[in-house]
Amino acid sequence: MPRLTATRRTFLAGGAAAVAVPYFAWQPRTLAAETRSPSDRIALGLIGAGSISHANLDAAKKWVDVVAIADVDAGRRDEVNAKFAGGKAAVFDDYRKVLERQDVDVIHVATPDHWHTKPVVEAMLAGKDVYCEKPLTLTIDEGKLIRKVQQETGRIVQVGTQQRSTFNRFVKALAIVAEGRLGKINRIEARIGAPPTSPAIPALPPPAGLDWDRWLGPAPVAEYRFMQEGKQPKTNCHYEFRWWYEYSGGKLTDWGAHHVDIATWALMLNGQMAGPLSIGGTAKHPVAFKDGVPVEKDRYNTATEFHFTVDFPGGTQMVIRHDEDNGVLIEGDKGRIFVSRGKLAGKPVEQLVDNPLPEDALVKVYDSNLPLLENERSAHWANFLLCTINRRKPISDVHSHMKMLNICHLAGISARLGRGLKWDDAAERIVGDEQADAMLARPYRQGYAIEMG
Ligand SMILES: NC(=O)c1ccc[n+]([C@@H]2O[C@H](COP(=O)([O-])OP(=O)(O)OC[C@H]3O[C@@H](n4cnc5c(N)ncnc54)[C@H](O)[C@@H]3O)[C@@H](O)[C@H]2O)c1
């Protein structure tokens, strides 16, 4: 990849092109200042030109050029092309055309959740590094496949859990944990706001320019649904796919991927992340379920109320529950803190005035001399791009991501079946419940199997 070699040069401190400068020698200014030349920039192929792709490209645009865009909605790919590529990017309905291109260095996957695993695996097999939005998968078994292919190909894959790059809140909270200020963690709560509900949404012909069959892709055949209610449309398509188990896990994965992630990272840093052993609790859904499948097909179906307890060896418990006070509460035997996107609070935080964290505390947690960029999305992208150059593990790698996403998926299976589950973490199987264990995977619609090359 000639462009990446050129770019590699610009990232290395002091411009020492052929010398492998360690990641921690990199200075944040270097990235912004030395990528001015068009030939030194990283060529990005985008798959899924929806709402979050705009935020991500805004965050990464000083380092990347968008050269190819795939979206099954022509209006959406044209909009991103005009806004981020001056209309010059190659545009496609079929994302595989983006993967074939030799001029693409890295791939950004920002499709709905049911359309993550297939392009991520195929991108790695095509020799591309990938930044994929969270949650990485729709099922636990998809995670096993992605991890296996990542290990075999050695590609760099960053998951878009940018809270891991939010230094003034989440990373700082985790540094407090890692410095032993909370002691042993006894209990963690991941608090997640409730999702919207919908009335029955009428089936309509898909709008012109939207390839609905390809939007469904590996998911079961379904009618396109849409109604305008107030400002926010109700639909089973753009953005609102989150509230349908066919395409997402609802809030349990949409926000679970952020907050259960922080909770799990805290346990890992404290050496308490063996397991989990089991999960149990309750969930309410807006529709009836039969054998784990929603009976009504015309309205949002993901859990609107939930309260799950996840048990770990040593008695530590993680609670995942709906609560408008969106954030993570970490309780140890020496103190407790609450962290969210707007707040970091608790006695151990107040005590930092008299007893500050060591200077390298954040750097140790983040595992590098990181770009301490204030904008977390830019920081997360910088971390990814630097890791592609230095061939290092990114901060939200697929292995640690799946460790926590397995918990979110188990909560979803438990919610849909209405019963608790026992988990064999080493085998990554549900124990003593064949029906639940079968839900670790999902059937892929004919014509949409993952192409293993
Ligand atoms: N990190 C975050 O904070 C954050 C925030 C929002 C969304 N997300 C994640 O980003 C992903 C996208 O969410 P969104 O809100 O942007 O959704 P969206 O519906 O606005 O965008 C998804 C886009 O993907 C396109 N698409 C669907 N199938 C495709 C295919 N086969 N090939 C190419 N394009 C295809 C759709 O047409 C749509 O334009 C989700 O997984 C979501 O969880 C992450």
The ligand as an SDF file (V2000), in Angstrom:
LIG
                    3D

 44 48  0  0  0  0  0  0  0  0999 V2000
  -19.9640    5.4350   18.8100 N   0  0  0  0  0  0  0  0  0  0  0  0
  -21.1120    6.0620   18.9860 C   0  0  0  0  0  0  0  0  0  0  0  0
  -21.2870    6.8520   19.9020 O   0  0  0  0  0  0  0  0  0  0  0  0
  -22.2290    5.8010   18.0150 C   0  0  0  0  0  0  0  0  0  0  0  0
  -23.2620    6.7480   17.8790 C   0  0  0  0  0  0  0  0  0  0  0  0
  -24.2590    6.4850   16.9470 C   0  0  0  0  0  0  0  0  0  0  0  0
  -24.2490    5.3090   16.2120 C   0  0  0  0  0  0  0  0  0  0  0  0
  -23.2720    4.3770   16.4110 N   0  0  0  0  0  0  0  0  0  0  0  0
  -23.2910    3.1020   15.6640 C   0  0  0  0  0  0  0  0  0  0  0  0
  -23.0680    3.3650   14.2820 O   0  0  0  0  0  0  0  0  0  0  0  0
  -23.8140    2.4510   13.4830 C   0  0  0  0  0  0  0  0  0  0  0  0
  -24.6740    3.2500   12.4900 C   0  0  0  0  0  0  0  0  0  0  0  0
  -25.5860    4.0380   13.2250 O   0  0  0  0  0  0  0  0  0  0  0  0
  -26.2830    5.3180   12.5880 P   0  0  0  0  0  0  0  0  0  0  0  0
  -27.0430    5.9760   13.6550 O   0  0  0  0  0  0  0  0  0  0  0  0
  -25.3020    6.1070   11.8120 O   0  0  0  0  0  0  0  0  0  0  0  0
  -27.3170    4.5940   11.6070 O   0  0  0  0  0  0  0  0  0  0  0  0
  -27.9490    5.1140   10.2430 P   0  0  0  0  0  0  0  0  0  0  0  0
  -29.1240    4.2590    9.9870 O   0  0  0  0  0  0  0  0  0  0  0  0
  -28.1290    6.5850   10.2890 O   0  0  0  0  0  0  0  0  0  0  0  0
  -26.7910    4.8110    9.1910 O   0  0  0  0  0  0  0  0  0  0  0  0
  -26.4640    3.5320    8.7030 C   0  0  0  0  0  0  0  0  0  0  0  0
  -26.1950    3.6570    7.2180 C   0  0  0  0  0  0  0  0  0  0  0  0
  -25.7450    2.3840    6.7200 O   0  0  0  0  0  0  0  0  0  0  0  0
  -26.3530    2.1970    5.4540 C   0  0  0  0  0  0  0  0  0  0  0  0
  -26.3350    0.7650    5.1030 N   0  0  0  0  0  0  0  0  0  0  0  0
  -27.1520   -0.2290    5.4870 C   0  0  0  0  0  0  0  0  0  0  0  0
  -26.7730   -1.3880    4.9320 N   0  0  0  0  0  0  0  0  0  0  0  0
  -25.6900   -1.1220    4.1670 C   0  0  0  0  0  0  0  0  0  0  0  0
  -24.8290   -1.9110    3.3540 C   0  0  0  0  0  0  0  0  0  0  0  0
  -25.0260   -3.2160    3.1840 N   0  0  0  0  0  0  0  0  0  0  0  0
  -23.8050   -1.3110    2.7140 N   0  0  0  0  0  0  0  0  0  0  0  0
  -23.5880    0.0340    2.8440 C   0  0  0  0  0  0  0  0  0  0  0  0
  -24.3750    0.8370    3.6140 N   0  0  0  0  0  0  0  0  0  0  0  0
  -25.4140    0.2520    4.2810 C   0  0  0  0  0  0  0  0  0  0  0  0
  -27.7390    2.7710    5.6190 C   0  0  0  0  0  0  0  0  0  0  0  0
  -28.3750    3.0140    4.3900 O   0  0  0  0  0  0  0  0  0  0  0  0
  -27.4530    4.0230    6.4270 C   0  0  0  0  0  0  0  0  0  0  0  0
  -27.1830    5.1410    5.5970 O   0  0  0  0  0  0  0  0  0  0  0  0
  -24.6220    1.5980   14.4490 C   0  0  0  0  0  0  0  0  0  0  0  0
  -23.9750    0.3670   14.6360 O   0  0  0  0  0  0  0  0  0  0  0  0
  -24.6170    2.4130   15.7340 C   0  0  0  0  0  0  0  0  0  0  0  0
  -24.7080    1.6190   16.9010 O   0  0  0  0  0  0  0  0  0  0  0  0
  -22.2610    4.6220   17.2800 C   0  0  0  0  0  0  0  0  0  0  0  0
  1  2  1  0
  2  3  2  0
  2  4  1  0
  4  5  1  0
  4 44  2  0
  5  6  2  0
  6  7  1  0
  7  8  2  0
  8  9  1  0
  8 44  1  0
  9 10  1  0
  9 42  1  0
 10 11  1  0
 11 12  1  0
 11 40  1  0
 12 13  1  0
 13 14  1  0
 14 15  2  0
 14 16  1  0
 14 17  1  0
 17 18  1  0
 18 19  2  0
 18 20  1  0
 18 21  1  0
 21 22  1  0
 22 23  1  0
 23 24  1  0
 23 38  1  0
 24 25  1  0
 25 26  1  0
 25 36  1  0
 26 27  1  0
 26 35  1  0
 27 28  2  0
 28 29  1  0
 29 30  1  0
 29 35  2  0
 30 31  1  0
 30 32  2  0
 32 33  1  0
 33 34  2  0
 34 35  1  0
 36 37  1  0
 36 38  1  0
 38 39  1  0
 40 41  1  0
 40 42  1  0
 42 43  1  0
M  CHG  2   8   1  16  -1
M  END
$$$$
